[in-house]
Structures are given as C-alpha cells and as structure tokens.
Amino acid sequence: MINEKEIASLITLLDDPDPQIFEQIEDRLLSYGNEVINYLETAWEKSFDALLQERIENLVHKIQYQNVKEDLALWYQSGGFDLLRGILIINKYQYPDLNEQKIINQLEALKRDIWLQMMYDASPVEKIKLINHIFYNVYGFSGNTTNHQDPKNSYLSEVMESKKGNQISLAIIYSIIAQKLDIPIYGVNLPQHFILAYADEQEKTDEENGILFYINVFNKGYIFGKRDIDQFLRQLKIQPEKFFYEPCSNTDILRRVLRNLISSYEKAGAMEKAKELQVLLSVLDD
C-alpha cells in the first residue's frame, strides 16, 4: 500500500545536507520502486532548487535502471528466446519511457509490406532480394557510415526513426522481420563484423551446417558465401573457429549490443553510462 503522506515528506527532505540522512531517505524512496516516480517528477516540476532537482533525477534514474536490470535478468533466465523483447529492454536503459507498441507496429508494417509481395514458391535468394528491396529501397534503411560510434546506432527506437544503424542493429531488425515471415535467417557473431546466415534445416548437411549463404546487412543485403568469411578472417589474421560460421544465440547478440554501447560511451567520455552497461553485460554472463 503506497503511503502518499510519507512519500511527500520524504521528497521534501531530499535536499538535506547530511549525507547519512539523505542516504536513508533515498533508500526508503527507492523501496517504493516505480510507484514513486510520478511523485518525484511532479516535485521536480514544482521545484526551483537545483540540488533537489538533481537528486530527484538521480533517484528516478536509479529506479528505472533497476527495472532494466531486473527485466534483463528475467529475460536471460527464461531462455532469451524473444530477441525483440531483449533488445527493447536494452533500449529502455536510455529511453525509459519508450513506446514499445510503436516499434512493434513499425516492424509489423515492414513485415506486411514484404509479405504482400512474397511469392510462396520463391527461392531463398529471391526472398532475400525482395526483403532487400523493401528494407533498403522502399523504407530507406542504411548503415550509418558517417557517425558509426554514435550510441543511437544501437538503440532500436532510434534506428527505426532515423533508418540508420550499425551492423548489429540493422541485422536485428532484418532477422526479426525474416523470422516473422518464417524465413530462417539468424545472426552470426563474426569478429569485427556482424552478419546474417540463411540456415535451411531441410537442406542440412554435416559439412555445411545447413547454411545456404550469408547476408551483409550493412552493405545493402549483399549475399556471399563461406569462402568470403575465410578470406575476411585471413585479412584479420584470425584463426577460423566453427562459431564464426554458425548462428549465434540471442544472448550473444545482446552481449554484442551492450559491448558496442560500452565502447561508444567510453569514447564519448560518458564513463558512468559505460559502467552501468558493464553491469547489464554481467547480468548476461553464464
């Protein structure tokens, strides 16, 4: 049961100069969780005290950050089967008031536009060519080559709005759409690059792992084969590993998104954000 009088009293004491008293007040307000956010935001709007406003902002962030941490842990412990759900949780780190339904609707519209033109008996390559046409030519998605380090490239809501992203964010959108259309496209965790694989279980062989071909989403959905990965690894002087050629888990994808964000924020000097994301990354550690 929420005690409105207690919350109001605690908020008025948030500017207390004694660190110990402030810590006790903060802990008590944190114990209310989400229920206290509206009260804190109202107090922030009515206040002209810079210290009080700053402390309220920090408190709201702590509550929202805790929500993200708990949601991510639950997603991971439940098996991490829903990639979209996982990436939306990470999105809420930077955009806690995210309108998830808006993104779901945008993805559904994209899927529908592809589905309406999809031929039932189309070959795998024909299906990819159609997806590429709608994804790049009609919707205008492209790789952000001018500002590749921008953290916005890793947040789904921003990529859906700007139509620009990095390798992994574009690959996430592309694979989610494909899987909604029952097309078996999955992420492949290459070093220094992230690609997609068309994995057709019906044509599975021990040697090929059922991979028909690979897709470079950052390069307009370019289709290529295993030999190109061999050459890429040789250029990097990296010894080939089996997992460089095979679909990775949704958890691996989220780990890579978090590492990209950590790197982006470190380069921007936002060390506090980098530390918080490092904690989120540890939630996904086995």
Secondary structure, DSSP 8 states (H G I E B T S, - for coil): ---HHHHHHHHHTTT-S-HHHHHHHHHHHHHHGGGGHHHHHHHHHH---HHHHHHHHHHHHHHHHHHHHHHHHHHHHTT---HHHHHHHHHHHH-TT--HHHHHHHHHHHHHHHHTT--TT--HHHHHHHHHIIIIIIS--EE--SSTT-GGGG-HHHHHHHSEE-HHHHHHHHHHHHHHTT--EEEE--TT--EEEEE-GGG--TTTTTEEEEEEGGGTTEEE-HHHHHHHHHHHT----GGGSSB--HHHHHHHHHHHHHHHHHHTT-HHHHHHHHHHHHHT--
